[in-house]
Amino acid sequence: MTNDQFGSPATATYTIGTPANLSASCAGQNAETIQAVDPAANAVYDAWIGCRGIGFAGSADGGATFGAPVTLPGSVGQKGGRSWDPAITVAPDGTVYVAFMVARSGLTHPVVDVSTDHGATFRTAGAITPPDAGNWGDRDFIAAGPDGTLYLTWDYGPSAAAVTFVCSPSGSCAFATGDVNAVLQKSTDGGRTWSPMTHISPGYPNSGADSAPVVVEPDGSLDVLYQGYVVTDIPTDDLTVAHTYATRSTDGGASWSPPVRIGADAGTMNNSEWWIDGSEALGPDGTLYATWDTQGPDSDTGWLAYSRDHGSTWSAPVRVPADTLDVPHIMQVVAGPPGTAYVGWLSSSDPRGYAQYLRTFSTTRGWLSAPVQVSRDFGTGTVWPGDTFGLSALSPTRLVLAWGSAVAPTASTDSIWAATVRVALP
């Protein structure tokens, strides 16, 4: 049974800073931002598609101000190549890593850039060579473990020819068929070299899985959330509906626990969902939080669930946005104090266009507030804002969000916006 607690008293309050335009000096479209923070340095880092490749901007004062954006090395298109899907993490020593996808010379693979001066300068640490010529690849995620080991997940298929796309005129593309799989590689030398890939989703090369964010626990265990489709008609690999699954590795990604379906009675995702679905966060008390959204014939619903046993079992799904309109609800979650999670979503559910929203959840009290709007202006609903947005915690009650939005005076192209939020909890 799903749990919808919109009757909870609104006890959490929010102080929202003025949104800043991070990409103002980068002409053209800037979208699909992702974010990481370094609380020890009071630093915030954002990367996105733009600035002729992958753009990056950093803040040394907790998101109050940001430096001028730079274009990451290795991300500028070459001979028809392109780059997309940035991911970002900060290692325990403060080193910043940004990964992104490139398609060049018949190969699709991640590239990892590194900064050892808090994002002031970057160099390319290394690139991954796919084991199959003419491969397919997509969405990467990167995380640093407590010992500095880097873990990179990405979507992989041996043959790009097997993948057919479902593309939205105001979004990006999903997949109708394909040999899509969630895989992991790791690096113990700062991204210069990477291990062979291990298969997170069972059934390689026809596992029907993509979009696999990874979280590293204090003991080095790995928690991964992924979207798993029902695969029919192998070897054609028709992808029908999907569910969200959780899996865990206690041996550095060499092997994975049997996947657990989260929110089985919350519905399914369809194969025309173009945004990145699913995010995961780890609380200071070991609670795992997961967000995702599902689609009905004329609806889209955003969900939250949590696990207190490292992903073996999950709570009943809790509905997050108040609306279930048939529009994107791009979901993210970050942990707050023990038993508390902050859930954000980017959506065009308002007739005025895209906006960034936030609310607070307690595992013991339910929702601590109604949804609040972080963005001040609405972005054009027909302009793609990107598949993701940034949501990070610099402290248990101090958040930073970043998102893409096409607002006046450039309402035909997106800019990257960021705002700080201070939360007063009961």
N, C-alpha and C positions, 0 to 999 in steps of 0.2 A: 504494500500500500504506500502510495506517495504521501509526503508530508508537506503541507502548504500552510505556513504559519503567519499569514499576513495580518492576523489579529494581534500579534505581539506588540507590546507598548514600544513606542519610539523613544528609546532611552539614550542611544549613542548620538552624539552631535559632531559636526564636521566644520572645520575651518579650512576653506579652500582658497589657495593662492590664485593669483592672476595667471592664466595660461600664457606661456612664452612660446614664440615661434622659433623652433630650433633650426629650421631649414630655410630661413628667409633668404640667405645668400645663394641657395642652390636653385637655379632656374628649372622650370618644368615640374613634372610630377614627382612628389615625394610621398611615399606610402609604406605601409607594412613595417612599422617600427617594433623593436623588441628592446628590452631593458635589463640591466643588472646594476646592483649597487655594491659599494664597499663601505659598510658602516664604520669601520675603523678609520677610514680616511674621509668620512662624510661625503663620499663621492657617488655620483650618479652617471651612468653611461648608457647612451642610446645609439642603436644602429638601425638603419632603414634602407629601403630601396630608393635611390636618388643620388644626386650629386654626380651624375654620369656613371654610377656603378652602385656601390654600397656606401652610404653616407654615415658619418659618425660624429657625435658631439658629446662632450663631457662637462660635468659640473663638479667643482671642488667645494661648493658650499651647500650641499644637501638639496640641490635642485632649485635654489633661488635664482642663480644665473648660470648660463651655459656658454662655453667657448664657441668660436666660429667652427662650423662643420668642416670636416675633411673627407676626402675620398679615400677609401681603404685601398692599399696596394693589391694588385691582382684582381680587382673587381671591375675594372673598365673593360668594356667589350672589345674583343679583338677578332677581326675577320668574321664578323657575324656572330661571335660569341656573346653571351650575356651572363648576368649574375642576378641572383635572387635569394630569397629566404635567409636573411641574416639570423644568427643566433649568437648569444653573448654570455660569458661567465667571467667571474673574478676568482682567481686562485687565492689560497690562504695568505700568500706573500704579497698580494696586491697586484699581481700580473693580470692584465686584461687580455682575454682571448675573444676574438670574433670569428665565427665561421660563416660561410655562405656557399651557395651552390653556384657552379659554373658549368656551361656546356661548350666544349671546345674540341675540335678535331675528332668528332664522333664519340666523345666520351663525356659523361655527365658525372660530376663528383664534387665533394666539398673541398674548399680551401680554408685554411686557418691562418689568420693574422694575429700578431702578438704585440703588446705594448708593455714595456717595463717602466714607463714614466707616467703612469696614471692617464693614459690615453693621449698624451701630447704628440707622440709619434708612434707609427706602426711599421712593422716589417712582416713579410710573409714567412710564417714558421714552416709550413709544409702543405702539400696537397696529397690527397689520396688517389692512388691509381686503381680504378675498378678492375676486377679480375676478368671481366667479359667485355670484348669490343662491342660497340654499339649498344651499350647498356642504357637503362633508364634510371634516373635518380631524381629525388625531390627532397622535401622538407628535412632539414637537419636541426638537431638540438645539441648543445654542448654543456657539460657540467664539469666542475673541478672537484676532486675528492679532497679529504682532509690532508692527504700526503702529497697533494699537487698532481696526482694522476688525472689526466683528461679523459673524459668519456664522451664519445660522439655517436649519436644515433642518427640514422637517416633512412629514407625510403629507397629501396633498391630493387631493381629487376634486371635479370640477365639480358633481356631483349627489349629495347625501346619500341621495336616494331609490334610487340604484343599489346602495347598500351594504346587505347583510344580514349579521347577526351570528351568531356561535357563542359562547355565553356559558357559562362554567363556574360551578357553584353555589359553589365555593370559590376562584374566581379572578376575572378580568375577562373581556373579550370579544375574540375574534378575528373574522375576516371570511370568510364563505363566498363572497360575490360582491362586486364593486364596482369602480368606476373609481378605483383607488388608485394613487398615484404618489408618488415621493420628489422634493421640490422644494427649492430653496435661494433665500434672499434675504439681502442684506447691507446693512449700515448703516455709514456713515462719520461719523455725527454722534451717536454714543452711544445709538443706538436710537430717536431721535426720528422719523426717516423711514427707509424701507426701499425697496430697489430692487424692480422687478418680479421675479416669480419666474422662475427658470430651471429646466429639467427635468433632474434628475440621471439618472433611469432612462429608457432609450429606450422610445419607443412611446406617449408621452403622447397622449391621456388614458387609455389602457388599458394602462399598462406593468406593472401588477400588482406594485408595489413599496411597501414601507413600512419604518419603523424604520431611520433613516439617520444614525448618529453621524458627526460631522465632526471631523477633526484638521487643524490648521494647522501646516505645517512652517516652519522658520526663514526660508525664502525666500518665504513667503507662499503656496506651493502648498497645495492642499486635497486631503486624502485622505478618502474617504467609503466606508463599509461599509453595504450595505443588504440587506434580505431581498427576494428577487425570486421571485414565484410564477409558475407556468405558468398563463397565462390562456387559457381556452377559451370558445367560444360567444359571441364578441363580437357584439352589444353587451350581452349578459347579463353577461359578465365573470365567469364561474365561475372561482374561484381554487382550484387543486388544490395539488400539492406545491410547496415552495419550496427555493431554494438561497441561499447567502450569496455576495454579489458585492462586489468592490472596484472603485472607479473613482477617477480623479484629474483635477484641474483645475489648470492652470498659468496661467490668465488670470482668476483671481478668481471662478470659477464661471460664466463666460460659456459655456464649452464643457467637455465631459467626455470622457475617454478611453473606448474601448470597454470595457464591464465585464468583469472577469475572475472566473470562478467559483472560489471557494476550497473546497478539500476535496471535490472532486466525487465521490470514492469513499467519503466518510464517511457518505453517506445524505442524506436530505431532511428538511425541516420540513413538518409538516402544517398545515392551515388551522384547526385547533382549538387551536393553541399560543397561550395568552392572554398570556404574559409577553413582555417586550421582548427580542428575540433579537438578539444581536450587539453586540460592543463592540470598540473599536480603540484602540491606544496607540502612541506614537512614542517610541523609545528615543534616548538621547543620541548613539548612533552611526548614527542614521538607520534602524534596524530598525523595521519596522512589525509589530505583533502584533494578531491578531484572535482573538476567541473567539465561539462560538455553540454551539447544541446541535441535535441531530437526533432524530427520532422513528421508531421501528420499530413493528410491530404491538403489541408488549408491552414496549417499551423506550424509554429516553431517554438520550442520550449527550452529554456535554459535550466540546468540542474546543478546541484551540489550534493556530494556524498562524502562521508569520512570513514576512516578505518583506524581502530586503536590497536590492531594486531599485525602491523606491517603489511597490510593489504590482503590478508587471508580472508577476512570478511569485511563487508561494508554496510554502512547504515542504509536505511531506506532513502531514496532520493528526495531531495527537498527542492521545490521550485524556487527559482531565484528572481527573474524579472516578473513584474506583475502581469505583463501582457504575454499572450501566446500568438501574436500576429505572425503571418506567413512572411517574415523578413529575417535577415541574419541576426543572430544573437551570438556575437563573438565573445567567448567567455575566457576569463582568467581568474586565478585565485592565488593569494599569498597569505601566509600564516601570520597571526598576531600573537598576543599573549597565549598561554596554555588554554586550549579549548576554544580559541577564537580564530576566525578566518575572515578575511576581507575578500569579497567577490566583486569583480568588475565586469562590465560588458559594454561593448560597442555595438550600437544597433540603430537602424533607421525606423524604429517602431513609431516614432513621432512623425506626423505628416510633414513637419518642417525639415526633416532629414536626419543625418547621422548625429548621434551625441554619445558622450562617454558617461557611464553611470557607475555607481558604487553603493554597496551596502555591507553591513557587518552581521556575522552569524556566530552564535554561541552553541556549542554542542550540548549544553545543559539548559539554555533558555530559549533557543530558537533565534529568530531574527531580532536584532537589537535596534533596527531602524527600518524605515521605509527606504526605497531607493532614493539616492540623491544624484543630481546631475553635476558632474565635475566640469565638463566643458561649458563655456558660456554661450557659444554660437553653435548653430546647427550646420553641418556639412551637407553639401548637395547629395541627395539620395541616389542619384544616378552615377555618381563618380566613385569608383572603387577606392575604399580607404586603406586597403591592405587586408591581409588574412589574419593579422595579429595586432596586439597593442602591448604596451609595457605596463606592468603593475609590480611595484617593489616596496619593501619595508626597510627603512633606515633604522627604525626602532620599533618596538611593539605598537606604538601609536602614531608613528610618523611615516606617511606614505608618499610615494611619487608615482604619477601616472603619465604615460605618453601615448599619443594616438595620432593617426592620420585623419585629416578632415579638409574638405574643400569649402572654405568659407570666403566671404567677400573680403577684399576686392578681387581675389583670384578664385572665384567659386567654380571654375572649370578644371582646376588642378588642385591636388592635395598639398598641404603643408604638414609638417610634424609639429605637434603641440605638446607641451609638458606642463604639469601643474603639481604643486605640493598639496597634501591634505594632512591636517592634524586631526586626530580622532580623540574625542573625550568619551571614555567608556564608563558605564555605571559602576 
